[in-house]
Amino acid sequence: MPIKTSDWWLPISITLAGCLLSVGVAYVESRVLTLVFFGTMASLCVGLLMKRSWENRSRDPTLLETPFFLAHDAEVFDLYREMSRQMLRVSARAEPNYRKAALRELDAAVEKLTEVGDGRIVFHGTEAWRLVYEQLLRDPSVLVYRSVALVRNASYWQDGAGLQSMQLNYELIARAIVTVERTVILKNDLWPAEDDLPTETLRHWIHEQTVNGIYVRLVRESDLQNVPELVRDMGIYGFTAVGVQEFDQAGQRTSTFTLDFDFNAVRAAEANWNNLNVYATPYVDLLDRFGLSE
């Protein structure tokens, strides 16, 4: 690998400066200049060490350096050792058909691991994301939870898992652990244009949230036809992460749930949240026309 100019100019400059200062000190024979000389050389050496340290931290470690970089993180290092052990087992098998199948699986694993390295955790066709959802809401650093509920059927979050998640919201609000805001996007047949309020089932669901301390806003999906990028089901967990939920065609079960811990993704979600609420109406503004007995 060719040597970069930046790799040699600084050491050579320090050497030349040291030589010149040495000549000057020897010529003048001054104690003050001797102290200046050694002080200057020490400063230059410290500066060089700091520069090298910065360069080492700003580049990716080599294959030989990787275990040493990971050694300080016991949990990740244990996984690294186990993955390395299994890779050795794969490499030891020479059967061609096995290797083709194994390499396809490993390619998929690398793609998944790259997602994780980028800060994204993706759950496919499973409700296991609710465990992470609860962990995030209970995290002391998450003080505000902002939720967008894309409601396209009356049974939205009405199953056991959904009701349990709602109870978690109520519990954390009651204990003053987190503030919850929710903007509900409703299909037109669930909130017809000629009606002041959504259908009865959803009215009860929305009203219950308001009674339990959630600040709810409502907007019809048809009012967002010119801004389709705002129509999505998501949650913003403080400044920590943003979660995006996608449903199956029936709109009943989660098909994909993506948690993104990248700060830029959180900021983009906040911008979408603010833009969405330009179109939304606070539910409390509609309460004078609401009756649970209707």
C-alpha positions as CSV (number, residue, x, y, z in Angstrom):
1,M,0.0,0.0,0.0
2,P,1.5,3.4,-1.0
3,I,2.5,5.7,1.8
4,K,0.4,8.9,2.0
5,T,2.0,12.3,2.2
6,S,0.2,12.8,5.5
7,D,1.9,9.8,7.0
8,W,5.5,11.1,6.6
9,W,5.5,14.9,6.5
10,L,4.8,15.3,10.2
11,P,7.5,12.9,11.5
12,I,10.1,14.4,9.1
13,S,9.2,17.9,10.2
14,I,9.6,17.0,13.8
15,T,13.0,15.4,13.1
16,L,14.2,18.5,11.3
17,A,12.9,20.8,13.9
18,G,14.6,18.8,16.6
19,C,17.9,18.8,14.7
20,L,17.8,22.6,14.2
21,L,17.0,23.2,17.9
22,S,19.8,20.8,19.0
23,V,22.3,22.8,16.9
24,G,21.0,26.0,18.3
25,V,21.2,24.8,21.9
26,A,24.7,23.4,21.4
27,Y,25.8,26.7,19.9
28,V,24.4,29.1,22.5
29,E,24.8,26.8,25.6
30,S,21.9,28.5,27.4
31,R,20.0,26.7,30.2
32,V,16.9,28.6,29.2
33,L,17.2,27.5,25.6
34,T,17.8,23.9,26.8
35,L,14.5,24.0,28.7
36,V,12.7,25.5,25.7
37,F,14.2,22.8,23.5
38,F,13.0,19.9,25.6
39,G,9.7,21.5,26.2
40,T,9.2,22.0,22.4
41,M,10.2,18.4,21.7
42,A,7.8,17.1,24.4
43,S,5.0,19.2,23.0
44,L,5.7,18.0,19.5
45,C,5.7,14.3,20.6
46,V,2.4,14.7,22.5
47,G,0.9,16.4,19.4
48,L,2.1,13.5,17.2
49,L,0.7,10.9,19.6
50,M,-2.7,12.7,19.8
51,K,-2.8,12.9,16.0
52,R,-2.1,9.2,15.7
53,S,-4.7,8.4,18.3
54,W,-7.3,10.4,16.5
55,E,-6.5,8.8,13.2
56,N,-6.8,5.3,14.7
57,R,-10.2,6.1,16.2
58,S,-11.6,7.6,13.0
59,R,-10.8,4.6,10.8
60,D,-12.2,1.1,10.8
61,P,-10.1,-1.4,12.7
62,T,-8.3,-4.1,10.6
63,L,-9.2,-7.8,10.9
64,L,-6.3,-8.3,13.3
65,E,-7.3,-5.3,15.4
66,T,-11.1,-6.2,15.6
67,P,-10.9,-8.6,18.5
68,F,-9.0,-6.0,20.6
69,F,-11.5,-3.3,19.8
70,L,-14.4,-5.6,20.8
71,A,-12.7,-7.0,23.9
72,H,-13.9,-4.1,26.1
73,D,-17.5,-5.1,25.4
74,A,-18.0,-8.5,26.9
75,E,-21.4,-9.2,25.5
76,V,-20.6,-8.3,22.0
77,F,-17.2,-10.1,22.2
78,D,-18.9,-13.3,23.3
79,L,-21.2,-13.1,20.2
80,Y,-18.2,-12.4,18.0
81,R,-16.3,-15.4,19.3
82,E,-19.4,-17.7,18.7
83,M,-19.9,-16.3,15.2
84,S,-16.3,-16.8,14.4
85,R,-16.4,-20.4,15.7
86,Q,-19.4,-21.2,13.5
87,M,-17.8,-19.6,10.5
88,L,-14.8,-21.9,11.0
89,R,-17.2,-24.9,11.0
90,V,-18.8,-23.7,7.8
91,S,-15.4,-23.3,6.1
92,A,-14.4,-26.8,7.2
93,R,-17.1,-28.4,5.1
94,A,-16.1,-28.9,1.4
95,E,-19.4,-30.4,0.0
96,P,-20.3,-28.0,-2.9
97,N,-24.1,-28.0,-2.5
98,Y,-23.8,-27.4,1.2
99,R,-21.4,-24.5,0.6
100,K,-23.8,-22.8,-1.9
101,A,-26.7,-23.0,0.5
102,A,-24.6,-22.0,3.5
103,L,-23.2,-18.9,1.7
104,R,-26.7,-17.8,0.7
105,E,-27.7,-18.0,4.4
106,L,-24.5,-16.2,5.4
107,D,-25.2,-13.4,2.8
108,A,-28.7,-13.0,4.3
109,A,-27.2,-12.9,7.8
110,V,-24.7,-10.2,6.8
111,E,-27.5,-8.1,5.4
112,K,-29.4,-8.4,8.6
113,L,-26.3,-7.6,10.7
114,T,-25.6,-4.5,8.4
115,E,-29.2,-3.3,9.3
116,V,-28.4,-3.7,12.9
117,G,-25.1,-1.9,12.6
118,D,-26.9,1.0,10.9
119,G,-29.2,1.3,13.9
120,R,-32.3,-0.4,12.5
121,I,-34.0,-3.4,14.1
122,V,-36.6,-5.0,11.9
123,F,-39.3,-7.4,13.0
124,H,-41.1,-9.4,10.3
125,G,-44.5,-11.0,10.9
126,T,-44.2,-11.1,14.7
127,E,-45.4,-9.3,17.8
128,A,-42.1,-9.6,19.5
129,W,-41.5,-5.9,18.8
130,R,-43.8,-5.2,21.7
131,L,-41.2,-6.3,24.2
132,V,-38.8,-3.6,22.8
133,Y,-41.7,-1.2,22.7
134,E,-42.2,-1.7,26.5
135,Q,-38.5,-1.4,27.2
136,L,-38.3,1.9,25.4
137,L,-41.3,3.4,27.2
138,R,-39.9,2.4,30.5
139,D,-36.5,3.8,29.7
140,P,-35.8,6.8,32.0
141,S,-34.5,8.9,29.1
142,V,-37.8,8.6,27.2
143,L,-40.0,11.4,28.7
144,V,-42.3,11.9,25.8
145,Y,-43.9,9.3,23.5
146,R,-45.6,10.6,20.3
147,S,-47.7,8.1,18.4
148,V,-49.4,8.2,15.1
149,A,-52.2,5.6,14.8
150,L,-53.2,4.8,11.2
151,V,-56.6,3.3,11.8
152,R,-58.2,1.5,8.8
153,N,-60.5,-0.8,10.7
154,A,-62.5,-0.6,13.9
155,S,-60.5,-3.4,15.6
156,Y,-57.2,-1.4,15.5
157,W,-55.3,-2.3,18.7
158,Q,-58.4,-4.0,20.1
159,D,-56.8,-7.5,20.4
160,G,-55.1,-8.7,23.6
161,A,-51.6,-7.5,22.7
162,G,-53.0,-4.1,21.7
163,L,-55.1,-3.6,24.8
164,Q,-52.0,-4.6,26.9
165,S,-50.0,-2.0,25.2
166,M,-52.7,0.6,25.9
167,Q,-52.7,-0.3,29.6
168,L,-49.0,0.2,29.6
169,N,-49.5,3.7,28.3
170,Y,-52.1,4.4,31.1
171,E,-49.8,3.0,33.8
172,L,-46.8,5.1,32.8
173,I,-48.9,8.2,32.6
174,A,-50.5,7.6,36.0
175,R,-47.0,7.2,37.5
176,A,-45.9,10.5,35.7
177,I,-43.1,8.5,34.0
178,V,-43.9,9.5,30.4
179,T,-46.2,12.0,28.5
180,V,-48.1,10.4,25.6
181,E,-49.5,12.2,22.6
182,R,-51.4,10.4,19.9
183,T,-52.6,11.6,16.5
184,V,-55.2,9.2,15.0
185,I,-55.5,9.0,11.2
186,L,-58.9,7.6,10.3
187,K,-60.3,6.2,7.1
188,N,-63.4,8.0,5.8
189,D,-65.8,5.1,6.5
190,L,-64.6,5.3,10.2
191,W,-65.1,9.0,10.3
192,P,-67.5,10.1,7.5
193,A,-67.1,13.6,6.3
194,E,-70.7,14.5,7.3
195,D,-70.2,13.3,10.9
196,D,-68.7,15.3,13.7
197,L,-67.1,12.3,15.4
198,P,-65.8,8.8,14.4
199,T,-67.9,5.7,14.6
200,E,-69.1,4.6,18.0
201,T,-66.5,1.8,18.7
202,L,-63.7,4.2,17.9
203,R,-65.3,7.0,19.9
204,H,-65.1,4.9,23.0
205,W,-61.5,3.9,22.3
206,I,-60.4,7.5,21.7
207,H,-62.4,8.8,24.7
208,E,-60.9,6.2,27.0
209,Q,-57.4,7.4,26.0
210,T,-58.3,11.0,26.7
211,V,-59.7,10.1,30.1
212,N,-56.5,8.3,31.0
213,G,-54.3,11.3,30.1
214,I,-53.3,10.8,26.5
215,Y,-53.6,14.0,24.4
216,V,-55.4,12.8,21.2
217,R,-55.7,14.5,17.9
218,L,-57.9,13.3,15.0
219,V,-57.5,13.7,11.2
220,R,-59.2,12.0,8.3
221,E,-57.0,10.1,5.9
222,S,-58.7,11.8,3.0
223,D,-57.5,15.2,4.3
224,L,-53.9,14.0,3.7
225,Q,-54.2,12.9,0.1
226,N,-51.8,15.7,-1.0
227,V,-49.2,14.7,1.6
228,P,-49.1,10.9,1.4
229,E,-45.7,10.8,3.2
230,L,-47.5,11.7,6.4
231,V,-49.8,8.7,6.3
232,R,-48.0,6.0,8.3
233,D,-48.2,4.3,11.6
234,M,-45.3,5.3,13.8
235,G,-44.1,6.1,17.3
236,I,-41.4,8.5,18.4
237,Y,-39.7,7.5,21.7
238,G,-38.2,10.7,23.0
239,F,-34.9,11.3,21.2
240,T,-34.0,7.7,21.2
241,A,-35.7,5.9,18.4
242,V,-38.6,5.9,15.9
243,G,-40.8,2.9,15.2
244,V,-42.8,2.4,12.0
245,Q,-45.5,-0.3,11.9
246,E,-46.8,-1.8,8.7
247,F,-49.8,-4.1,8.6
248,D,-51.0,-7.0,6.4
249,Q,-53.5,-6.5,3.6
250,A,-56.4,-7.1,6.1
251,G,-55.0,-4.4,8.3
252,Q,-55.2,-6.7,11.3
253,R,-51.7,-8.0,12.1
254,T,-48.3,-6.5,12.0
255,S,-46.3,-7.5,8.8
256,T,-43.2,-5.4,9.6
257,F,-42.1,-3.3,12.5
258,T,-38.9,-1.2,12.1
259,L,-37.1,0.5,15.0
260,D,-34.6,3.1,13.9
261,F,-32.2,4.4,16.5
262,D,-30.4,6.8,14.1
263,F,-30.8,10.4,15.3
264,N,-31.4,11.7,11.8
265,A,-34.3,9.3,11.5
266,V,-35.8,10.6,14.8
267,R,-35.4,14.2,13.6
268,A,-37.1,13.4,10.3
269,A,-40.0,11.7,12.2
270,E,-40.4,14.7,14.4
271,A,-40.7,16.9,11.3
272,N,-43.4,14.6,9.9
273,W,-45.2,14.7,13.3
274,N,-45.3,18.5,13.3
275,N,-46.5,18.6,9.7
276,L,-49.2,16.0,10.4
277,N,-50.6,18.0,13.3
278,V,-51.2,21.0,11.1
279,Y,-54.1,19.0,9.6
280,A,-55.2,17.3,12.8
281,T,-57.9,18.5,15.3
282,P,-57.5,18.1,19.1
283,Y,-60.1,15.7,20.3
284,V,-60.9,17.9,23.3
285,D,-62.1,20.5,20.8
286,L,-64.8,18.0,19.7
287,L,-65.9,16.9,23.2
288,D,-68.9,19.4,23.3
289,R,-70.4,17.4,20.4
290,F,-69.5,14.0,21.8
291,G,-71.8,11.7,23.8
292,L,-70.8,8.1,24.8
293,S,-74.5,7.2,25.0
294,E,-75.1,8.1,21.3
